Amino acid sequence: MSYLMESKVKGIKVTKTDLNTNTLPFRDGEFDVASAFDVIKHLWNTDNMISEAHRVLKRNGLFILTTPNLASWVNRLLLLLGYLPAYYECSLKHDLEKRPLRSSFGLYGHMRLYTFKILEKHLKAYGFRVIYSTSHPTGYVTAKFVIRMLNSLFGSERH
């Protein structure tokens, strides 16, 4: 059973929308909170999703967004060693690179990667005010004790 059918059976209203091109099927200012957990990295037209999130939120509504940090210490180290950043690949068919420290393998299909600075600028361009941002260790390398220690030392938090 598909998640759409399963949701309808449980009485949950579900809509399917292409966030790259479509408008969300909701009125302007309809919601107090909107979220996009690890969605933006898969879109080629991130502007559409951000502008639509802003449109459907009430004044002073909250937009919760998560995405990997391109400038994380792990990614900077990988680039220094000549590897691609974590969770980024050049092919959607072939896993071309076995990176060090990697705890999971596979293709992710990420198209857009952000740093704190550029994500904040992008959100502000659509009228958002960033009230909290943080970096957290991903599942990429946290299985190793030494890496967890480095995460605690080099992970960044901004408010």
N, CA, C and O atoms as a DFTB+ gen file, in Angstrom:
636 C
 N C O
     1  1       0.853      -1.174       0.000
     2  2       0.000       0.000       0.000
     3  2       0.901       1.241       0.000
     4  3       1.884       1.291       0.739
     5  1       0.576       2.225      -0.812
     6  2       1.380       3.439      -0.890
     7  2       1.147       4.305       0.346
     8  3       0.132       4.170       1.030
     9  1       2.102       5.197       0.622
    10  2       1.958       6.074       1.781
    11  2       0.752       6.993       1.624
    12  3       0.130       7.362       2.620
    13  1       0.405       7.374       0.383
    14  2      -0.772       8.221       0.154
    15  2      -2.049       7.483       0.549
    16  3      -2.899       8.035       1.247
    17  1      -2.183       6.234       0.100
    18  2      -3.377       5.445       0.426
    19  2      -3.426       5.145       1.920
    20  3      -4.483       5.237       2.545
    21  1      -2.281       4.789       2.486
    22  2      -2.206       4.458       3.902
    23  2      -2.623       5.659       4.762
    24  3      -3.330       5.507       5.758
    25  1      -2.174       6.850       4.361
    26  2      -2.523       8.069       5.086
    27  2      -4.009       8.344       5.014
    28  3      -4.626       8.696       6.019
    29  1      -4.593       8.186       3.830
    30  2      -6.034       8.421       3.667
    31  2      -6.847       7.463       4.525
    32  3      -7.856       7.857       5.110
    33  1      -6.411       6.198       4.607
    34  2      -7.093       5.209       5.444
    35  2      -7.071       5.655       6.907
    36  3      -8.030       5.419       7.641
    37  1      -5.988       6.292       7.329
    38  2      -5.848       6.747       8.713
    39  2      -6.475       8.120       8.933
    40  3      -6.426       8.654      10.042
    41  1      -7.065       8.696       7.886
    42  2      -7.727       9.987       8.015
    43  2      -6.788      11.181       7.953
    44  3      -7.150      12.279       8.375
    45  1      -5.604      10.977       7.437
    46  2      -4.627      12.063       7.316
    47  2      -4.717      12.642       5.911
    48  3      -4.644      11.917       4.919
    49  1      -4.879      13.971       5.843
    50  2      -4.956      14.634       4.544
    51  2      -3.551      14.749       3.963
    52  3      -2.662      15.324       4.591
    53  1      -3.351      14.206       2.771
    54  2      -2.045      14.205       2.129
    55  2      -2.201      14.743       0.716
    56  3      -3.152      14.408       0.010
    57  1      -1.256      15.579       0.314
    58  2      -1.221      16.046      -1.071
    59  2       0.168      15.770      -1.626
    60  3       1.144      15.704      -0.879
    61  1       0.249      15.613      -2.916
    62  2       1.521      15.375      -3.576
    63  2       1.801      16.564      -4.491
    64  3       0.981      16.899      -5.347
    65  1       2.949      17.196      -4.312
    66  2       3.300      18.397      -5.052
    67  2       4.757      18.359      -5.459
    68  3       5.605      17.928      -4.678
    69  1       5.063      18.797      -6.656
    70  2       6.449      18.937      -7.096
    71  2       6.962      20.268      -6.576
    72  3       6.579      21.323      -7.081
    73  1       7.819      20.226      -5.576
    74  2       8.325      21.443      -4.949
    75  2       9.255      22.245      -5.860
    76  3       9.555      23.401      -5.562
    77  1       9.707      21.663      -6.944
    78  2      10.535      22.404      -7.898
    79  2       9.720      23.401      -8.703
    80  3      10.217      24.473      -9.050
    81  1       8.465      23.055      -9.005
    82  2       7.707      23.865      -9.954
    83  2       6.309      24.273      -9.509
    84  3       5.801      25.293      -9.975
    85  1       5.676      23.522      -8.636
    86  2       4.272      23.760      -8.303
    87  2       4.107      24.663      -7.093
    88  3       5.000      24.783      -6.255
    89  1       2.951      25.292      -7.025
    90  2       2.590      26.009      -5.809
    91  2       1.970      24.998      -4.850
    92  3       1.384      24.000      -5.272
    93  1       2.107      25.270      -3.565
    94  2       1.502      24.393      -2.566
    95  2      -0.006      24.632      -2.565
    96  3      -0.447      25.770      -2.723
    97  1      -0.802      23.581      -2.391
    98  2      -2.259      23.715      -2.474
    99  2      -2.882      24.245      -1.180
   100  3      -3.822      23.657      -0.646
   101  1      -2.342      25.366      -0.683
   102  2      -2.823      25.963       0.556
   103  2      -2.938      27.473       0.372
   104  3      -2.290      28.055      -0.498
   105  1      -3.765      28.093       1.196
   106  2      -3.962      29.544       1.145
   107  2      -2.738      30.282       1.693
   108  3      -1.949      29.723       2.454
   109  1      -2.600      31.518       1.300
   110  2      -1.559      32.384       1.862
   111  2      -1.776      32.491       3.372
   112  3      -2.906      32.663       3.830
   113  1      -0.703      32.390       4.135
   114  2      -0.773      32.561       5.577
   115  2      -1.602      31.532       6.315
   116  3      -2.178      31.845       7.357
   117  1      -1.679      30.321       5.809
   118  2      -2.542      29.301       6.414
   119  2      -1.913      28.607       7.632
   120  3      -2.640      28.105       8.489
   121  1      -0.591      28.571       7.721
   122  2       0.065      27.754       8.752
   123  2       0.930      28.562       9.707
   124  3       1.485      29.601       9.349
   125  1       1.029      28.058      10.927
   126  2       1.937      28.623      11.928
   127  2       3.343      28.077      11.744
   128  3       4.323      28.772      12.011
   129  1       3.444      26.829      11.286
   130  2       4.735      26.149      11.139
   131  2       4.762      25.378       9.828
   132  3       3.783      24.735       9.448
   133  1       5.898      25.453       9.145
   134  2       6.159      24.621       7.967
   135  2       7.520      23.982       8.169
   136  3       8.398      24.573       8.797
   137  1       7.701      22.784       7.643
   138  2       8.996      22.117       7.803
   139  2       9.434      21.479       6.493
   140  3       8.622      21.100       5.649
   141  1      10.738      21.377       6.364
   142  2      11.347      20.704       5.208
   143  2      12.602      20.007       5.723
   144  3      13.700      20.561       5.680
   145  1      12.421      18.796       6.206
   146  2      13.532      18.035       6.769
   147  2      14.269      17.310       5.647
   148  3      13.744      16.369       5.053
   149  1      15.489      17.760       5.365
   150  2      16.364      17.160       4.346
   151  2      15.688      17.051       2.978
   152  3      15.845      16.049       2.280
   153  1      14.945      18.074       2.605
   154  2      14.268      18.122       1.310
   155  2      15.037      18.998       0.328
   156  3      15.233      18.610      -0.824
   157  1      15.472      20.173       0.772
   158  2      16.026      21.189      -0.120
   159  2      17.211      20.677      -0.935
   160  3      17.418      21.112      -2.068
   161  1      17.975      19.774      -0.378
   162  2      19.167      19.253      -1.068
   163  2      18.822      18.416      -2.304
   164  3      19.689      18.158      -3.139
   165  1      17.568      17.994      -2.424
   166  2      17.144      17.173      -3.558
   167  2      16.496      17.987      -4.678
   168  3      16.141      17.427      -5.716
   169  1      16.338      19.278      -4.489
   170  2      15.629      20.119      -5.453
   171  2      16.582      20.848      -6.384
   172  3      17.668      21.257      -5.975
   173  1      16.177      21.008      -7.630
   174  2      16.963      21.827      -8.547
   175  2      16.486      23.271      -8.487
   176  3      17.251      24.181      -8.808
   177  1      15.232      23.505      -8.080
   178  2      14.688      24.851      -7.962
   179  2      14.338      25.118      -6.502
   180  3      13.174      25.047      -6.108
   181  1      15.344      25.421      -5.716
   182  2      15.147      25.646      -4.286
   183  2      14.342      26.910      -4.019
   184  3      13.669      27.017      -2.994
   185  1      14.409      27.871      -4.944
   186  2      13.664      29.123      -4.771
   187  2      12.167      28.870      -4.657
   188  3      11.490      29.517      -3.857
   189  1      11.649      27.950      -5.438
   190  2      10.218      27.676      -5.402
   191  2       9.795      27.171      -4.025
   192  3       8.797      27.642      -3.480
   193  1      10.523      26.237      -3.461
   194  2      10.147      25.701      -2.161
   195  2      10.216      26.780      -1.078
   196  3       9.308      26.888      -0.254
   197  1      11.278      27.571      -1.077
   198  2      11.434      28.601      -0.048
   199  2      10.334      29.651      -0.174
   200  3       9.748      30.058       0.829
   201  1      10.052      30.093      -1.399
   202  2       9.015      31.120      -1.569
   203  2       7.635      30.574      -1.212
   204  3       6.814      31.296      -0.647
   205  1       7.375      29.328      -1.530
   206  2       6.092      28.723      -1.184
   207  2       5.946      28.538       0.329
   208  3       4.865      28.744       0.881
   209  1       7.019      28.156       0.984
   210  2       6.977      28.028       2.450
   211  2       6.656      29.387       3.064
   212  3       5.837      29.478       3.979
   213  1       7.292      30.432       2.568
   214  2       7.038      31.776       3.089
   215  2       5.593      32.194       2.821
   216  3       4.953      32.800       3.681
   217  1       5.089      31.882       1.659
   218  2       3.718      32.262       1.277
   219  2       2.670      31.621       2.179
   220  3       1.725      32.293       2.593
   221  1       2.817      30.341       2.491
   222  2       1.773      29.643       3.259
   223  2       1.890      29.855       4.771
   224  3       1.003      29.449       5.522
   225  1       2.972      30.484       5.216
   226  2       3.128      30.744       6.645
   227  2       2.447      32.037       7.059
   228  3       2.418      33.009       6.304
   229  1       1.899      32.036       8.268
   230  2       1.365      33.254       8.857
   231  2       2.525      34.202       9.154
   232  3       3.685      33.794       9.206
   233  1       2.187      35.468       9.346
   234  2       3.209      36.441       9.751
   235  2       3.864      35.928      11.034
   236  3       3.169      35.522      11.965
   237  1       5.159      35.944      11.083
   238  2       5.950      35.418      12.204
   239  2       5.822      33.900      12.351
   240  3       6.094      33.354      13.421
   241  1       5.408      33.215      11.274
   242  2       5.368      31.753      11.285
   243  2       6.783      31.185      11.331
   244  3       7.756      31.890      11.067
   245  1       6.879      29.938      11.661
   246  2       8.171      29.282      11.843
   247  2       8.412      28.282      10.717
   248  3       7.572      27.422      10.451
   249  1       9.558      28.397      10.059
   250  2       9.974      27.469       9.010
   251  2      11.157      26.687       9.537
   252  3      12.214      27.261       9.801
   253  1      10.993      25.389       9.692
   254  2      12.067      24.525      10.204
   255  2      12.637      23.766       9.021
   256  3      11.922      23.032       8.340
   257  1      13.924      23.946       8.780
   258  2      14.579      23.378       7.610
   259  2      15.872      22.697       8.038
   260  3      16.640      23.259       8.819
   261  1      16.117      21.503       7.540
   262  2      17.384      20.826       7.803
   263  2      18.018      20.444       6.478
   264  3      17.332      20.109       5.512
   265  1      19.355      20.501       6.453
   266  2      20.126      20.098       5.285
   267  2      21.577      19.929       5.720
   268  3      21.999      20.576       6.678
   269  1      22.350      19.086       5.051
   270  2      23.761      18.938       5.416
   271  2      24.534      20.244       5.221
   272  3      24.201      21.049       4.351
   273  1      25.554      20.439       6.029
   274  2      26.407      21.626       5.949
   275  2      27.597      21.337       5.040
   276  3      28.476      20.548       5.387
   277  1      27.618      21.975       3.882
   278  2      28.711      21.783       2.936
   279  2      30.059      22.143       3.547
   280  3      31.077      21.550       3.191
   281  1      30.076      23.105       4.461
   282  2      31.334      23.564       5.053
   283  2      31.659      22.877       6.374
   284  3      32.475      23.385       7.143
   285  1      31.043      21.743       6.649
   286  2      31.366      21.028       7.888
   287  2      32.837      20.632       7.888
   288  3      33.466      20.545       6.833
   289  1      33.375      20.395       9.065
   290  2      34.799      20.029       9.137
   291  2      35.061      18.731       8.384
   292  3      36.132      18.561       7.803
   293  1      34.096      17.814       8.387
   294  2      34.274      16.552       7.668
   295  2      34.412      16.821       6.172
   296  3      35.294      16.264       5.518
   297  1      33.543      17.676       5.628
   298  2      33.612      17.986       4.201
   299  2      34.893      18.738       3.842
   300  3      35.486      18.487       2.793
   301  1      35.316      19.649       4.698
   302  2      36.578      20.361       4.428
   303  2      37.753      19.392       4.414
   304  3      38.649      19.513       3.579
   305  1      37.753      18.435       5.332
   306  2      38.820      17.430       5.363
   307  2      38.763      16.558       4.108
   308  3      39.797      16.285       3.497
   309  1      37.564      16.121       3.722
   310  2      37.429      15.293       2.525
   311  2      37.928      16.034       1.281
   312  3      38.648      15.458       0.466
   313  1      37.553      17.297       1.133
   314  2      38.024      18.089      -0.011
   315  2      39.538      18.242       0.010
   316  3      40.189      18.158      -1.032
   317  1      40.101      18.466       1.195
   318  2      41.551      18.584       1.319
   319  2      42.254      17.306       0.854
   320  3      43.351      17.360       0.298
   321  1      41.621      16.171       1.084
   322  2      42.187      14.881       0.681
   323  2      41.819      14.493      -0.756
   324  3      42.196      13.421      -1.228
   325  1      41.072      15.380      -1.456
   326  2      40.737      15.133      -2.853
   327  2      39.445      14.374      -3.081
   328  3      39.202      13.898      -4.190
   329  1      38.607      14.249      -2.058
   330  2      37.324      13.554      -2.179
   331  2      36.183      14.561      -2.310
   332  3      36.340      15.740      -1.991
   333  1      35.042      14.083      -2.781
   334  2      33.834      14.897      -2.796
   335  2      33.298      15.043      -1.379
   336  3      33.612      14.220      -0.518
   337  1      32.493      16.077      -1.118
   338  2      31.882      16.218       0.205
   339  2      30.961      15.033       0.527
   340  3      30.515      14.311      -0.364
   341  1      30.697      14.860       1.805
   342  2      29.791      13.798       2.257
   343  2      28.429      13.957       1.613
   344  3      27.965      15.079       1.408
   345  1      27.795      12.864       1.297
   346  2      26.444      12.829       0.734
   347  2      26.317      13.563      -0.596
   348  3      25.241      14.060      -0.928
   349  1      27.381      13.636      -1.345
   350  2      27.340      14.280      -2.655
   351  2      28.006      13.361      -3.658
   352  3      29.045      12.767      -3.371
   353  1      27.413      13.244      -4.825
   354  2      28.007      12.395      -5.855
   355  2      27.790      13.031      -7.219
   356  3      26.931      13.897      -7.382
   357  1      28.561      12.601      -8.179
   358  2      28.473      13.139      -9.541
   359  2      27.617      12.280     -10.452
   360  3      27.241      12.728     -11.535
   361  1      27.298      11.066     -10.047
   362  2      26.508      10.151     -10.870
   363  2      25.319       9.644     -10.061
   364  3      25.442       9.367      -8.868
   365  1      24.193       9.527     -10.707
   366  2      23.030       8.935     -10.054
   367  2      22.950       7.432     -10.295
   368  3      22.098       6.752      -9.723
   369  1      23.837       6.915     -11.142
   370  2      23.846       5.481     -11.458
   371  2      24.970       4.722     -10.770
   372  3      24.804       3.559     -10.403
   373  1      26.117       5.380     -10.593
   374  2      27.304       4.682     -10.104
   375  2      27.864       5.355      -8.860
   376  3      28.044       6.572      -8.831
   377  1      28.138       4.560      -7.839
   378  2      28.806       5.054      -6.637
   379  2      30.298       5.050      -6.949
   380  3      30.973       4.040      -6.749
   381  1      30.816       6.180      -7.439
   382  2      32.167       6.254      -7.996
   383  2      33.267       6.420      -6.950
   384  3      34.443       6.208      -7.247
   385  1      32.895       6.792      -5.743
   386  2      33.934       7.139      -4.789
   387  2      33.680       6.500      -3.429
   388  3      32.607       6.662      -2.848
   389  1      34.650       5.794      -2.940
   390  2      34.592       5.243      -1.588
   391  2      35.387       6.199      -0.693
   392  3      36.618       6.189      -0.708
   393  1      34.689       7.015       0.076
   394  2      35.336       8.026       0.909
   395  2      35.789       7.440       2.237
   396  3      35.163       6.514       2.754
   397  1      36.871       7.972       2.792
   398  2      37.272       7.540       4.138
   399  2      36.260       8.041       5.172
   400  3      35.575       9.036       4.935
   401  1      36.165       7.382       6.278
   402  2      35.305       7.723       7.405
   403  2      33.826       7.436       7.150
   404  3      32.996       7.661       8.030
   405  1      33.496       6.957       5.991
   406  2      32.094       6.773       5.610
   407  2      31.492       5.569       6.316
   408  3      32.074       4.485       6.319
   409  1      30.316       5.767       6.918
   410  2      29.661       4.662       7.618
   411  2      28.480       4.102       6.835
   412  3      27.945       3.053       7.196
   413  1      28.059       4.792       5.757
   414  2      26.977       4.277       4.921
   415  2      27.345       4.501       3.458
   416  3      28.118       5.400       3.127
   417  1      26.787       3.680       2.605
   418  2      27.109       3.768       1.183
   419  2      25.824       3.832       0.379
   420  3      24.760       3.429       0.851
   421  1      25.930       4.328      -0.807
   422  2      24.771       4.425      -1.681
   423  2      24.733       5.785      -2.341
   424  3      25.556       6.657      -2.061
   425  1      23.770       5.948      -3.215
   426  2      23.593       7.202      -3.936
   427  2      22.472       7.996      -3.283
   428  3      21.436       7.436      -2.925
   429  1      22.677       9.295      -3.127
   430  2      21.727      10.121      -2.398
   431  2      20.922      11.049      -3.301
   432  3      19.810      11.433      -2.940
   433  1      21.445      11.413      -4.451
   434  2      20.730      12.285      -5.365
   435  2      20.641      13.728      -4.909
   436  3      19.684      14.428      -5.240
   437  1      21.632      14.179      -4.151
   438  2      21.623      15.558      -3.681
   439  2      22.061      16.499      -4.791
   440  3      23.062      16.254      -5.465
   441  1      21.321      17.558      -4.975
   442  2      21.602      18.515      -6.039
   443  2      22.113      19.848      -5.515
   444  3      22.909      20.505      -6.186
   445  1      21.678      20.257      -4.344
   446  2      22.044      21.556      -3.782
   447  2      22.603      21.356      -2.381
   448  3      21.956      20.764      -1.517
   449  1      23.802      21.852      -2.171
   450  2      24.415      21.810      -0.851
   451  2      24.648      23.247      -0.387
   452  3      25.007      24.110      -1.188
   453  1      24.446      23.496       0.881
   454  2      24.528      24.839       1.460
   455  2      25.583      24.924       2.559
   456  3      25.914      23.930       3.206
   457  1      26.105      26.142       2.753
   458  2      26.836      26.496       3.966
   459  2      25.860      27.294       4.825
   460  3      24.817      27.723       4.332
   461  1      26.180      27.501       6.100
   462  2      25.328      28.322       6.963
   463  2      25.078      29.687       6.313
   464  3      23.941      30.146       6.203
   465  1      26.170      30.317       5.890
   466  2      26.112      31.691       5.386
   467  2      25.195      31.825       4.167
   468  3      24.360      32.728       4.121
   469  1      25.341      30.943       3.190
   470  2      24.554      31.082       1.968
   471  2      23.096      30.657       2.183
   472  3      22.195      31.213       1.555
   473  1      22.858      29.684       3.060
   474  2      21.469      29.301       3.347
   475  2      20.750      30.457       4.038
   476  3      19.600      30.759       3.717
   477  1      21.420      31.092       4.975
   478  2      20.827      32.241       5.658
   479  2      20.520      33.365       4.654
   480  3      19.447      33.966       4.714
   481  1      21.442      33.650       3.742
   482  2      21.208      34.668       2.709
   483  2      20.024      34.296       1.817
   484  3      19.204      35.148       1.477
   485  1      19.940      33.024       1.445
   486  2      18.855      32.559       0.576
   487  2      17.509      32.719       1.278
   488  3      16.544      33.189       0.674
   489  1      17.441      32.334       2.541
   490  2      16.195      32.463       3.299
   491  2      15.805      33.929       3.488
   492  3      14.630      34.277       3.374
   493  1      16.778      34.784       3.776
   494  2      16.503      36.219       3.950
   495  2      15.986      36.847       2.657
   496  3      15.167      37.764       2.702
   497  1      16.456      36.363       1.508
   498  2      15.994      36.887       0.218
   499  2      14.485      36.709       0.045
   500  3      13.865      37.423      -0.743
   501  1      13.893      35.764       0.772
   502  2      12.454      35.509       0.688
   503  2      11.701      35.985       1.922
   504  3      10.542      35.622       2.125
   505  1      12.353      36.793       2.742
   506  2      11.663      37.401       3.871
   507  2      11.782      36.668       5.187
   508  3      11.169      37.081       6.172
   509  1      12.554      35.586       5.237
   510  2      12.734      34.869       6.492
   511  2      13.807      35.550       7.335
   512  3      14.717      36.188       6.807
   513  1      13.687      35.405       8.637
   514  2      14.698      35.848       9.586
   515  2      15.173      34.593      10.308
   516  3      14.366      33.895      10.920
   517  1      16.451      34.300      10.247
   518  2      16.980      33.097      10.892
   519  2      17.135      33.389      12.379
   520  3      17.842      34.317      12.771
   521  1      16.459      32.579      13.205
   522  2      16.535      32.790      14.657
   523  2      17.437      31.764      15.335
   524  3      17.893      31.975      16.459
   525  1      17.690      30.663      14.654
   526  2      18.571      29.654      15.242
   527  2      19.098      28.755      14.130
   528  3      18.347      28.315      13.259
   529  1      20.369      28.496      14.173
   530  2      20.944      27.510      13.259
   531  2      22.041      26.766      14.001
   532  3      22.729      27.329      14.853
   533  1      22.189      25.523      13.671
   534  2      23.186      24.703      14.350
   535  2      23.696      23.645      13.394
   536  3      23.061      23.327      12.389
   537  1      24.836      23.119      13.724
   538  2      25.391      22.003      12.974
   539  2      25.397      20.809      13.907
   540  3      25.748      20.926      15.080
   541  1      25.012      19.678      13.387
   542  2      25.021      18.478      14.216
   543  2      25.737      17.373      13.465
   544  3      25.743      17.357      12.234
   545  1      26.338      16.454      14.195
   546  2      27.014      15.355      13.521
   547  2      26.002      14.490      12.777
   548  3      24.945      14.150      13.310
   549  1      26.334      14.150      11.568
   550  2      25.449      13.291      10.790
   551  2      25.839      11.845      11.020
   552  3      26.824      11.571      11.706
   553  1      25.095      10.931      10.466
   554  2      25.412       9.511      10.571
   555  2      26.625       9.125       9.751
   556  3      27.010       7.956       9.715
   557  1      27.229      10.099       9.095
   558  2      28.350       9.830       8.204
   559  2      29.522       9.197       8.933
   560  3      30.099       8.222       8.451
   561  1      29.876       9.733      10.078
   562  2      31.084       9.253      10.756
   563  2      30.914       9.063      12.263
   564  3      31.904       8.796      12.945
   565  1      29.736       9.185      12.796
   566  2      29.569       9.205      14.245
   567  2      29.767       7.853      14.915
   568  3      29.782       7.779      16.143
   569  1      29.918       6.797      14.152
   570  2      30.105       5.481      14.752
   571  2      31.490       5.343      15.392
   572  3      31.685       4.481      16.249
   573  1      32.434       6.163      14.998
   574  2      33.798       6.065      15.521
   575  2      34.007       7.078      16.657
   576  3      33.661       8.251      16.513
   577  1      34.571       6.627      17.779
   578  2      34.742       7.464      18.959
   579  2      35.563       8.713      18.649
   580  3      35.180       9.811      19.052
   581  1      36.668       8.567      17.951
   582  2      37.540       9.707      17.642
   583  2      36.780      10.759      16.834
   584  3      36.941      11.959      17.057
   585  1      35.965      10.308      15.909
   586  2      35.193      11.232      15.078
   587  2      34.138      11.942      15.919
   588  3      33.902      13.135      15.727
   589  1      33.505      11.238      16.841
   590  2      32.531      11.890      17.729
   591  2      33.201      12.987      18.538
   592  3      32.617      14.049      18.753
   593  1      34.426      12.736      18.987
   594  2      35.176      13.752      19.741
   595  2      35.466      14.962      18.854
   596  3      35.313      16.104      19.287
   597  1      35.886      14.710      17.612
   598  2      36.150      15.808      16.685
   599  2      34.879      16.591      16.382
   600  3      34.916      17.815      16.250
   601  1      33.757      15.890      16.271
   602  2      32.473      16.576      16.059
   603  2      32.183      17.537      17.203
   604  3      31.742      18.663      16.974
   605  1      32.428      17.098      18.428
   606  2      32.144      17.962      19.569
   607  2      33.088      19.159      19.608
   608  3      32.707      20.233      20.073
   609  1      34.314      18.983      19.125
   610  2      35.279      20.096      19.110
   611  2      35.046      21.059      17.950
   612  3      35.121      22.274      18.136
   613  1      34.766      20.536      16.757
   614  2      34.709      21.366      15.557
   615  2      33.313      21.641      15.043
   616  3      33.144      22.439      14.121
   617  1      32.304      20.997      15.621
   618  2      30.934      21.291      15.205
   619  2      30.610      22.729      15.552
   620  3      31.098      23.247      16.557
   621  1      29.807      23.375      14.751
   622  2      29.516      24.789      15.000
   623  2      28.061      24.997      15.346
   624  3      27.189      24.241      14.919
   625  1      27.813      26.017      16.116
   626  2      26.459      26.401      16.461
   627  2      26.344      27.902      16.333
   628  3      27.219      28.645      16.778
   629  1      25.267      28.342      15.724
   630  2      25.048      29.784      15.537
   631  2      23.638      30.120      15.960
   632  3      22.719      29.318      15.789
   633  1      23.469      31.296      16.507
   634  2      22.128      31.762      16.912
   635  2      21.843      33.088      16.256
   636  3      20.772      33.659      16.459
